Amino acid sequence: MLASPLRRAVQTAEIINKYHNLPIEIDGAWPELQTDGRVEASIWHDLFDFDKEVHLANNEPLNEFFDRVYAAIDALKTKYKPTRS
């Protein structure tokens, strides 16, 4: 079971894990978008245009966030290749 290093993510993994009893792996590749919690209404629509380089004041640039998420997904696909029977 994977969890981001955020405390609430680890707590959620622990709650779910009561029923599965799996090792919990904390993976630093999965923190959420680093933001101060505010998004200006004028750029809200641009957040969903993944080709635009949107920069939110005092926040992680969205293209860096998506690059980080895609790299983490690729790492999971490599680490946990499906087995075919």
N, C-alpha and C positions, 0 to 999 in steps of 0.2 A: 504494500500500500504506500502510495506517495503522498507527501504533504509538503506544502511550502513552509518556509521557516517562520511564517507569521504565527503568532501564538494562537489565534482563533482557528487557524487551519489545522494546527497540531491537535488542539482540543477537539475539533470536529472529527479528525481521523481517529482519535482515541475513543470517542463515543461510538463511531461506526465499528471500530475494531472489537468492541465488546462482543459482537456477534460473529466475528470472523477469525479472531485470534491470529492475525498476520503480523509480521514485523513491519514497523512503520519506518519508512525511509524519508528523511528530511532532505529535500532537494532544493538547493538555492536557486535553481533556474526558474522556479515557479512563483516568485513574489508577484503581486498584482502590479498594475500600472502605478508608478510612483507619481502621486498627485497631491495637491494641497486641498482637493475636494471641490474646487470651483471650475466650471467650464462656462466661458462666455457664450451667451445665446447666439451671437453672430457667427461663431465657428462650429456650432453644434452639428450642422449638416456635413461639414467637412470631415468630421470625425469618422464618418462611414465611407469616405472616399479614400481607400487604402493606397492610392497612387499619389496622393498629396502629402507633402511633408508639413504636417501640422505641428506647430509648437505652441504648447500651452505654457503660460507664464509660470515659472517655478515648478515645472513638471518635466517628467521624462518625455522626450520626443516620441511621438507615436510610432514612427518608423523604427526606432530603436526597440521599443516595446514589442512590436510585431516580429522583428528580427530575432529577439530573445525567445519569444514563444515558439516561433518556427524551429529554431535551433534545438529547443528543448523537446519538441515533438519528434524531430528527426532522431535525436539521441534515444528517445523511448522506442522508436521503431527499430533502431539498431539493437538496442539492449534486449528487447522483448519480441524478437521475431516470432511470428506465429509458427507453430509446428503443424505440419500437415500429416494426417493419418492415412 
